[in-house]
Amino acid sequence: MSGRSSRTKGSAAEREVVAILKEAGYDVRRCPYSGALEWMKGDIVGAPWHVEVKRCEALRIPEWMRKLREQAEDKPGVLIFRRSREEWNVCLRLEDFLELMEE
């Protein structure tokens, strides 16, 4: 997949996840700066977690989780991913899951 179509697919995935989270009651939006600003990391902003969205046929969860932890800093990190024609999934560290369950 070319870089342009990959970005288009990624943007569509982020919009889809934002719509799902908004329907669930979260006031979130796509990050408008694509990581250009140091303080605005993540694909989706407004959530109490650092969110990365991936829509890819080849799952590289360990790699994505390393990137997530590097960027999440003091927020729990949540990886939301899916392959084409499959359900969305969430992956997070057990430590972050336990922190989220306390809230």
ROSE-4610 file (N, C-alpha, C; in Angstrom, 1 decimal, always signed):
// ROSE-4610
residu = [M/M/M/S/S/S/G/G/G/R/R/R/S/S/S/S/S/S/R/R/R/T/T/T/K/K/K/G/G/G/S/S/S/A/A/A/A/A/A/E/E/E/R/R/R/E/E/E/V/V/V/V/V/V/A/A/A/I/I/I/L/L/L/K/K/K/E/E/E/A/A/A/G/G/G/Y/Y/Y/D/D/D/V/V/V/R/R/R/R/R/R/C/C/C/P/P/P/Y/Y/Y/S/S/S/G/G/G/A/A/A/L/L/L/E/E/E/W/W/W/M/M/M/K/K/K/G/G/G/D/D/D/I/I/I/V/V/V/G/G/G/A/A/A/P/P/P/W/W/W/H/H/H/V/V/V/E/E/E/V/V/V/K/K/K/R/R/R/C/C/C/E/E/E/A/A/A/L/L/L/R/R/R/I/I/I/P/P/P/E/E/E/W/W/W/M/M/M/R/R/R/K/K/K/L/L/L/R/R/R/E/E/E/Q/Q/Q/A/A/A/E/E/E/D/D/D/K/K/K/P/P/P/G/G/G/V/V/V/L/L/L/I/I/I/F/F/F/R/R/R/R/R/R/S/S/S/R/R/R/E/E/E/E/E/E/W/W/W/N/N/N/V/V/V/C/C/C/L/L/L/R/R/R/L/L/L/E/E/E/D/D/D/F/F/F/L/L/L/E/E/E/L/L/L/M/M/M/E/E/E/E/E/E]
num = [1/1/1/2/2/2/3/3/3/4/4/4/5/5/5/6/6/6/7/7/7/8/8/8/9/9/9/10/10/10/11/11/11/12/12/12/13/13/13/14/14/14/15/15/15/16/16/16/17/17/17/18/18/18/19/19/19/20/20/20/21/21/21/22/22/22/23/23/23/24/24/24/25/25/25/26/26/26/27/27/27/28/28/28/29/29/29/30/30/30/31/31/31/32/32/32/33/33/33/34/34/34/35/35/35/36/36/36/37/37/37/38/38/38/39/39/39/40/40/40/41/41/41/42/42/42/43/43/43/44/44/44/45/45/45/46/46/46/47/47/47/48/48/48/49/49/49/50/50/50/51/51/51/52/52/52/53/53/53/54/54/54/55/55/55/56/56/56/57/57/57/58/58/58/59/59/59/60/60/60/61/61/61/62/62/62/63/63/63/64/64/64/65/65/65/66/66/66/67/67/67/68/68/68/69/69/69/70/70/70/71/71/71/72/72/72/73/73/73/74/74/74/75/75/75/76/76/76/77/77/77/78/78/78/79/79/79/80/80/80/81/81/81/82/82/82/83/83/83/84/84/84/85/85/85/86/86/86/87/87/87/88/88/88/89/89/89/90/90/90/91/91/91/92/92/92/93/93/93/94/94/94/95/95/95/96/96/96/97/97/97/98/98/98/99/99/99/100/100/100/101/101/101/102/102/102/103/103/103]
x = [+0.9/+0.0/+0.9/+0.6/+1.4/+1.2/+2.1/+2.1/+0.8/+0.4/-0.8/-2.1/-2.2/-3.4/-3.4/-2.2/-2.0/-2.5/-2.1/-2.5/-4.0/-4.6/-6.0/-6.7/-6.2/-6.8/-6.7/-5.5/-5.3/-6.2/-6.4/-7.3/-8.8/-9.2/-10.5/-10.7/-9.7/-9.8/-9.9/-9.1/-9.2/-10.6/-11.2/-12.5/-13.6/-13.4/-14.3/-14.3/-13.0/-12.9/-13.4/-13.2/-13.7/-15.2/-15.9/-17.3/-17.8/-17.1/-17.5/-17.4/-16.2/-16.0/-17.0/-17.3/-18.3/-19.7/-20.1/-21.3/-21.4/-20.2/-20.1/-20.1/-20.1/-20.2/-18.9/-17.8/-16.5/-16.4/-15.9/-15.7/-14.3/-14.2/-12.9/-12.9/-11.7/-11.5/-10.2/-10.0/-8.7/-7.7/-6.5/-5.4/-5.2/-5.4/-5.3/-3.8/-2.8/-1.5/-0.6/-1.1/-0.4/+1.0/+1.0/+2.2/+3.2/+2.8/+3.7/+4.0/+3.1/+3.3/+3.6/+4.7/+5.2/+4.1/+3.3/+2.3/+1.0/+0.9/-0.4/+0.0/+0.3/+0.7/-0.6/-0.5/-1.6/-2.5/-3.3/-4.2/-5.5/-5.9/-7.2/-6.9/-7.5/-7.3/-8.6/-8.5/-9.8/-10.1/-9.5/-9.8/-8.8/-9.2/-8.3/-7.1/-6.9/-5.8/-5.1/-3.9/-3.2/-3.7/-4.2/-4.8/-4.0/-3.7/-3.1/-4.1/-4.4/-5.3/-4.5/-4.7/-4.0/-5.0/-5.0/-5.8/-4.9/-4.5/-3.4/-3.6/-3.3/-3.5/-2.4/-1.2/-0.1/+0.0/-0.4/-0.5/+1.0/+1.4/+2.7/+2.5/+1.7/+1.3/+2.5/+3.5/+4.6/+5.3/+5.5/+6.1/+5.2/+3.9/+2.9/+2.8/+2.9/+2.8/+4.1/+5.3/+6.5/+6.3/+5.9/+5.7/+4.7/+3.6/+2.6/+3.1/+3.9/+4.5/+5.5/+6.2/+7.2/+6.5/+5.3/+4.6/+3.6/+3.1/+2.0/+2.4/+3.7/+4.2/+3.3/+2.6/+1.9/+0.5/+0.0/-1.4/-1.4/-2.4/-2.5/-2.6/-1.9/-1.9/-2.9/-3.6/-4.6/-4.3/-4.1/-4.0/-5.3/-5.9/-7.1/-6.8/-7.1/-6.6/-7.6/-7.5/-8.3/-7.7/-8.0/-7.8/-9.0/-8.9/-10.1/-11.2/-12.4/-13.6/-13.5/-12.8/-12.8/-13.2/-13.5/-13.9/-12.7/-13.0/-12.0/-11.6/-10.4/-9.8/-9.1/-8.9/-8.1/-7.0/-5.8/-4.7/-4.1/-3.8/-3.2/-2.4/-1.4/-0.7/-1.6/-1.3/-2.1/-2.1/-0.9/-0.8/-1.8/-1.9/-2.8/-4.3/-4.5/-5.9/-6.3/-5.5/-5.8/-6.1/-5.3/-5.5/-6.8/-7.2/-8.5/-9.6/-9.5/-10.5/-10.8/-9.8/-10.0/-10.9/-11.0/-11.7/-13.2]
y = [-1.2/+0.0/+1.2/+2.2/+3.4/+4.2/+5.2/+6.0/+6.8/+7.3/+8.1/+7.3/+6.2/+5.4/+4.8/+4.6/+4.2/+5.3/+6.5/+7.6/+7.8/+7.7/+7.8/+6.7/+5.5/+4.4/+4.7/+5.2/+5.5/+6.6/+7.7/+8.8/+8.3/+7.4/+6.8/+6.0/+5.3/+4.4/+5.3/+6.4/+7.3/+8.0/+8.4/+8.9/+7.9/+6.7/+5.6/+5.4/+5.4/+5.2/+6.4/+7.6/+8.8/+8.7/+8.3/+8.2/+7.2/+6.1/+5.0/+5.6/+6.2/+6.8/+7.9/+8.7/+9.8/+9.2/+8.1/+7.4/+6.9/+6.5/+6.0/+7.1/+8.4/+9.5/+10.2/+9.9/+10.6/+11.8/+12.9/+14.1/+14.1/+13.4/+13.2/+13.7/+13.8/+14.2/+13.7/+13.7/+13.3/+14.4/+14.0/+15.0/+15.7/+17.0/+17.8/+18.0/+17.6/+17.9/+16.8/+15.5/+14.3/+14.3/+14.6/+14.5/+15.6/+16.7/+17.8/+18.6/+18.6/+19.3/+18.3/+18.6/+17.6/+17.3/+18.3/+18.1/+17.5/+17.3/+16.7/+15.4/+14.4/+13.1/+12.2/+11.3/+10.3/+10.6/+9.7/+9.8/+10.5/+10.3/+10.9/+11.6/+12.8/+13.7/+13.9/+14.2/+14.4/+13.3/+12.1/+10.9/+11.0/+10.3/+10.2/+9.3/+8.8/+7.9/+8.4/+7.9/+8.1/+7.1/+7.5/+6.6/+6.5/+5.3/+5.1/+4.2/+4.5/+3.7/+3.1/+1.8/+1.1/+0.3/+0.4/-0.4/-1.0/-2.2/-2.8/-4.3/-4.9/-6.4/-7.1/-6.6/-7.3/-6.7/-7.5/-7.0/-6.9/-5.8/-5.6/-5.1/-5.8/-5.3/-5.0/-5.9/-5.5/-4.2/-4.0/-2.7/-1.5/-1.7/-0.6/-0.3/-1.3/-1.1/-0.4/-0.7/+0.0/+1.5/+1.8/+3.2/+3.9/+3.2/+3.7/+4.1/+3.2/+3.5/+4.6/+4.8/+5.9/+7.2/+7.3/+8.5/+8.8/+7.8/+7.9/+8.7/+8.7/+9.4/+9.0/+10.0/+9.7/+9.2/+9.1/+8.7/+7.2/+6.5/+5.1/+5.1/+4.1/+4.0/+2.9/+3.2/+2.3/+2.2/+1.0/+0.7/+0.1/+0.8/+0.3/-0.1/-1.3/-1.8/-2.8/-3.0/-4.0/-4.2/-5.4/-5.7/-5.4/-5.4/-5.2/-6.3/-5.8/-6.7/-7.5/-6.9/-7.5/-6.5/-6.9/-6.0/-5.2/-4.1/-3.3/-4.1/-4.0/-4.6/-3.5/-3.8/-2.9/-3.7/-3.1/-3.7/-2.7/-3.1/-2.2/-3.1/-2.4/-3.1/-3.4/-4.5/-4.9/-3.8/-3.2/-2.0/-0.9/-0.6/+0.5/+0.0/-1.2/-1.8/-1.7/-2.1/-2.0/-0.5/+0.4/+1.8/+2.3/+1.9/+2.3/+1.7/+0.5/-0.2/+0.5/+1.2/+1.9/+3.1/+3.7/+4.9/+4.6]
z = [+0.0/+0.0/+0.0/-0.8/-0.9/+0.3/+0.5/+1.7/+1.8/+0.6/+0.6/+0.9/+0.4/+0.7/+2.1/+2.6/+4.0/+4.9/+4.7/+5.5/+5.4/+4.2/+4.1/+4.9/+4.8/+5.6/+7.1/+7.5/+8.9/+9.4/+8.6/+9.0/+9.1/+8.1/+8.2/+9.5/+9.8/+11.0/+12.3/+12.3/+13.5/+13.5/+12.4/+12.4/+12.9/+12.5/+12.9/+14.4/+15.0/+16.4/+17.2/+16.7/+17.3/+17.4/+16.3/+16.3/+17.3/+17.4/+18.4/+19.8/+20.1/+21.4/+21.8/+20.8/+21.0/+21.3/+20.6/+20.8/+22.3/+22.8/+24.1/+25.2/+24.7/+25.7/+25.9/+25.2/+25.4/+24.5/+25.0/+24.2/+23.6/+22.5/+21.8/+20.4/+19.9/+18.5/+18.0/+16.7/+16.1/+16.4/+16.7/+16.9/+15.6/+15.6/+14.3/+13.8/+14.6/+14.3/+13.9/+13.9/+13.6/+14.3/+15.6/+16.4/+16.2/+15.4/+15.2/+16.4/+17.4/+18.6/+19.7/+20.4/+21.5/+22.5/+22.9/+24.0/+23.5/+22.2/+21.6/+20.9/+21.7/+21.1/+21.1/+20.2/+20.2/+19.0/+18.5/+17.4/+17.7/+19.0/+19.5/+20.7/+20.8/+22.0/+22.7/+24.0/+24.8/+25.7/+25.5/+26.3/+27.5/+28.6/+29.8/+29.6/+28.4/+28.1/+26.8/+26.6/+25.4/+24.4/+23.3/+22.3/+21.0/+20.6/+19.3/+18.5/+17.3/+16.4/+15.3/+15.0/+13.9/+13.2/+11.9/+11.0/+10.0/+10.2/+9.4/+9.4/+8.2/+8.0/+8.8/+8.8/+9.6/+11.0/+11.9/+13.3/+13.9/+14.4/+15.0/+16.4/+17.2/+18.5/+19.4/+19.5/+20.4/+20.0/+18.7/+18.2/+18.5/+18.3/+18.5/+20.0/+20.9/+22.3/+22.8/+22.2/+22.6/+22.3/+21.1/+20.7/+21.6/+21.9/+22.8/+24.2/+24.8/+26.1/+26.0/+24.9/+24.8/+24.8/+24.2/+24.0/+25.1/+25.8/+26.7/+28.0/+28.4/+29.5/+30.8/+31.4/+32.6/+32.4/+31.2/+31.0/+30.7/+31.0/+30.6/+29.1/+28.5/+27.0/+26.5/+25.4/+24.9/+23.4/+22.9/+21.5/+21.0/+20.0/+19.4/+18.0/+17.6/+16.3/+15.7/+14.4/+13.7/+12.3/+11.8/+10.4/+9.6/+8.3/+7.4/+7.7/+7.8/+8.0/+9.3/+10.3/+11.6/+12.6/+13.8/+14.9/+15.4/+16.1/+16.7/+18.0/+18.4/+19.6/+20.3/+21.6/+22.5/+23.2/+23.2/+23.9/+24.8/+26.0/+27.0/+28.0/+28.7/+29.7/+30.9/+31.5/+32.7/+33.7/+33.9/+34.9/+34.5/+33.3/+32.8/+32.9/+32.6/+32.8/+34.2/+35.2/+36.6/+37.0/+36.5/+36.8/+36.3/+35.0/+34.5/+35.2/+35.8/+36.5/+37.8/+38.4/+39.6/+39.5/+38.3/+38.0/+38.0]
